[in-house]
Amino acid sequence: MRVDALGAIARDGSDIVEIIGPLTLGTLLPAQVVLPEGDAWVVLVVARKIGRVQIDFVFGSAWGSRQTSTVLVEVED
């Protein structure tokens, strides 16, 4: 999942997903390399196993006001 956000943190099930932030160069998966796309405000959420996870996303400006929104994500088979 691609989200235009400054950052994110997974809660209550952080082993279900991997969060790849805007400053991450890339992640090596068993069959491919995943790289962030877009501008500096892009966060990728990669599902790692089945389950539910609560993710707090940070939106706004890196140098100004920010907001946090919580999303419940369910990964299914």
C-alpha positions, 0 to 999 in steps of 0.5 A: 500500500502506498500512502502520501505521508511523512511517516508511520508506525505500526502498533498492535501487530507490527510483525504483520507489515513492514513500513518502508519510509521515505528515507529508506533506499529499498528492501530486498524481498525473496523474489524482488526489490521494493523501492519507495516511489514518488516524492519525499512524502511517500510511505510504503506498507508491505504485508508480511503475514495474515492478521490485523495491524493498527498503523498511525500515519503522520501527515502535514509538513515536516517543518510545520503543523502535523496530524496523526491518523490511525488506520486499521489494516487487515491482511487476508489470504 
